[in-house]
């Protein structure tokens, strides 16, 4: 067993840096569009490329970490992410930016899954929850800082500086992670695609992945566009970023509340409550995107993420115990693939400034998502005998 505290801090910083890069671009969309002389829709598509690559590479990095090792995978992926992110700061046009951001997303995608698997490899089940909470804290802090500071830096100095800072943080982590011991991994004696076959034959597992796809399109789509929507409503880049930074604060605060509620309430009630919060958030943003209502929408999105998404993540670890690792990876991949699809569908109306229609559509879409997820989770029964290696819940 490794010494708990140093490993926890390094992994928390790893999830923080990955999330910092992931949420840095939304507050800068309008600034970048103006600097590169492109419409907003082009920047939304670039953000979509990032999320698509981030999602698609989740299962790939999970397989790589089984072969290469958790720490080696983290260091390699962060080194490549640093190079791609630094390249993002030096691009001359939108095509170069799209390629650089897609590569960065594909590489940063390894950080959170590998960190979670590391916790599962090294921390006993009875002590695992505090470690997962530490990782969630890193995600929330990265979200809040990126949302609050990226827009301000882009406006005051340059959006390119934001990417350079992200790249520098990744490079520092490559060095610091040398101190993290590589855990021993017991490799399964079965074909590499055998777990995927079990996933394909499990109706409830496929249902969970479908729900994650739709959830990513709605929640991450709503959050990605919120800074640009607030700017179009009259807020400056700094204020728009600060408005959406409250999302990270809400996730940080309500995650603990949701954890306590999960011990006394049925999971389906948490999902229903989270879906309701998301629908209300989108409805508020459909009516007004000025700073006050936008901040309310951000808080409600944070509540929805903490309640519904965390419940769905936990379900992903339970639904097919014999293929738990690949299900968790596919869940994360589906989430960000949904975000990419949402970006492609909403780019046109967003570029036209019709954020009222964008958020009204997302609010309507929350209804079938909430009903499907709530009913499916209420009807599902956990397998009596759970087999396969334990895996911690993903924090996305």
ChimeraX attribute file (.defattr): number of C-alpha atoms within 10 A of each C-alpha:
attribute: neighborCount
match mode: 1-to-1
recipient: residues
	/A:1	9
	/A:2	12
	/A:3	10
	/A:4	13
	/A:5	9
	/A:6	12
	/A:7	20
	/A:8	19
	/A:9	14
	/A:10	18
	/A:11	27
	/A:12	23
	/A:13	22
	/A:14	28
	/A:15	29
	/A:16	26
	/A:17	27
	/A:18	27
	/A:19	26
	/A:20	26
	/A:21	26
	/A:22	23
	/A:23	22
	/A:24	27
	/A:25	28
	/A:26	25
	/A:27	35
	/A:28	27
	/A:29	28
	/A:30	25
	/A:31	21
	/A:32	23
	/A:33	17
	/A:34	12
	/A:35	12
	/A:36	16
	/A:37	11
	/A:38	14
	/A:39	17
	/A:40	22
	/A:41	21
	/A:42	21
	/A:43	27
	/A:44	28
	/A:45	22
	/A:46	26
	/A:47	26
	/A:48	27
	/A:49	27
	/A:50	28
	/A:51	29
	/A:52	24
	/A:53	23
	/A:54	27
	/A:55	28
	/A:56	21
	/A:57	20
	/A:58	29
	/A:59	21
	/A:60	17
	/A:61	25
	/A:62	23
	/A:63	15
	/A:64	15
	/A:65	20
	/A:66	16
	/A:67	13
	/A:68	14
	/A:69	18
	/A:70	28
	/A:71	22
	/A:72	20
	/A:73	21
	/A:74	27
	/A:75	21
	/A:76	14
	/A:77	21
	/A:78	28
	/A:79	21
	/A:80	19
	/A:81	28
	/A:82	26
	/A:83	19
	/A:84	24
	/A:85	30
	/A:86	23
	/A:87	21
	/A:88	25
	/A:89	20
	/A:90	15
	/A:91	16
	/A:92	10
	/A:93	12
	/A:94	18
	/A:95	12
	/A:96	15
	/A:97	22
	/A:98	21
	/A:99	18
	/A:100	25
	/A:101	31
	/A:102	24
	/A:103	23
	/A:104	30
	/A:105	27
	/A:106	26
	/A:107	27
	/A:108	33
	/A:109	33
	/A:110	30
	/A:111	25
	/A:112	27
	/A:113	27
	/A:114	26
	/A:115	26
	/A:116	21
	/A:117	20
	/A:118	23
	/A:119	25
	/A:120	19
	/A:121	21
	/A:122	19
	/A:123	16
	/A:124	12
	/A:125	13
	/A:126	7
	/A:127	11
	/A:128	14
	/A:129	16
	/A:130	11
	/A:131	22
	/A:132	22
	/A:133	17
	/A:134	17
	/A:135	27
	/A:136	24
	/A:137	23
	/A:138	25
	/A:139	26
	/A:140	27
	/A:141	24
	/A:142	26
	/A:143	28
	/A:144	27
	/A:145	22
	/A:146	29
	/A:147	31
	/A:148	25
	/A:149	20
	/A:150	28
	/A:151	30
	/A:152	23
	/A:153	17
	/A:154	22
	/A:155	16
	/A:156	11
	/A:157	11
	/A:158	18
	/A:159	24
	/A:160	18
	/A:161	16
	/A:162	27
	/A:163	24
	/A:164	19
	/A:165	17
	/A:166	22
	/A:167	26
	/A:168	17
	/A:169	20
	/A:170	27
	/A:171	18
	/A:172	13
	/A:173	20
	/A:174	20
	/A:175	11
	/A:176	12
	/A:177	17
	/A:178	12
	/A:179	11
	/A:180	17
	/A:181	15
	/A:182	15
	/A:183	15
	/A:184	11
	/A:185	15
	/A:186	9
	/A:187	8
	/A:188	10
	/A:189	6
	/A:190	8
	/A:191	8
	/A:192	10
	/A:193	9
	/A:194	10
	/A:195	17
	/A:196	14
	/A:197	11
	/A:198	14
	/A:199	21
	/A:200	11
	/A:201	10
	/A:202	12
	/A:203	10
	/A:204	17
	/A:205	20
	/A:206	17
	/A:207	16
	/A:208	23
	/A:209	22
	/A:210	18
	/A:211	22
	/A:212	28
	/A:213	24
	/A:214	23
	/A:215	28
	/A:216	25
	/A:217	25
	/A:218	28
	/A:219	26
	/A:220	22
	/A:221	25
	/A:222	27
	/A:223	22
	/A:224	25
	/A:225	22
	/A:226	27
	/A:227	34
	/A:228	29
	/A:229	30
	/A:230	28
	/A:231	21
	/A:232	19
	/A:233	17
	/A:234	14
	/A:235	18
	/A:236	19
	/A:237	28
	/A:238	22
	/A:239	21
	/A:240	31
	/A:241	30
	/A:242	24
	/A:243	28
	/A:244	33
	/A:245	27
	/A:246	26
	/A:247	26
	/A:248	26
	/A:249	20
	/A:250	21
	/A:251	29
	/A:252	23
	/A:253	16
	/A:254	19
	/A:255	22
	/A:256	15
	/A:257	14
	/A:258	20
	/A:259	16
	/A:260	11
	/A:261	15
	/A:262	17
	/A:263	9
	/A:264	8
	/A:265	11
	/A:266	12
	/A:267	22
	/A:268	23
	/A:269	19
	/A:270	23
	/A:271	28
	/A:272	22
	/A:273	18
	/A:274	27
	/A:275	31
	/A:276	21
	/A:277	23
	/A:278	31
	/A:279	28
	/A:280	19
	/A:281	28
	/A:282	31
	/A:283	19
	/A:284	22
	/A:285	29
	/A:286	23
	/A:287	15
	/A:288	19
	/A:289	27
	/A:290	18
	/A:291	23
	/A:292	12
	/A:293	18
	/A:294	27
	/A:295	24
	/A:296	20
	/A:297	31
	/A:298	30
	/A:299	25
	/A:300	26
	/A:301	31
	/A:302	31
	/A:303	29
	/A:304	28
	/A:305	26
	/A:306	26
	/A:307	29
	/A:308	28
	/A:309	25
	/A:310	24
	/A:311	22
	/A:312	27
	/A:313	21
	/A:314	17
	/A:315	19
	/A:316	27
	/A:317	22
	/A:318	22
	/A:319	25
	/A:320	24
	/A:321	19
	/A:322	17
	/A:323	21
	/A:324	23
	/A:325	25
	/A:326	22
	/A:327	27
	/A:328	29
	/A:329	25
	/A:330	26
	/A:331	29
	/A:332	30
	/A:333	28
	/A:334	26
	/A:335	30
	/A:336	30
	/A:337	26
	/A:338	28
	/A:339	32
	/A:340	29
	/A:341	20
	/A:342	25
	/A:343	29
	/A:344	19
	/A:345	15
	/A:346	24
	/A:347	21
	/A:348	18
	/A:349	14
	/A:350	22
	/A:351	17
	/A:352	11
	/A:353	16
	/A:354	15
	/A:355	25
	/A:356	19
	/A:357	16
	/A:358	23
	/A:359	29
	/A:360	17
	/A:361	16
	/A:362	24
	/A:363	23
	/A:364	14
	/A:365	17
	/A:366	23
	/A:367	15
	/A:368	12
	/A:369	20
	/A:370	23
	/A:371	16
	/A:372	16
	/A:373	22
	/A:374	21
	/A:375	14
	/A:376	16
	/A:377	21
	/A:378	14
	/A:379	9
	/A:380	12
	/A:381	10
	/A:382	12
	/A:383	11
	/A:384	6
	/A:385	6
	/A:386	13
	/A:387	12
	/A:388	12
	/A:389	14
	/A:390	19
	/A:391	20
	/A:392	25
	/A:393	24
	/A:394	24
	/A:395	22
	/A:396	22
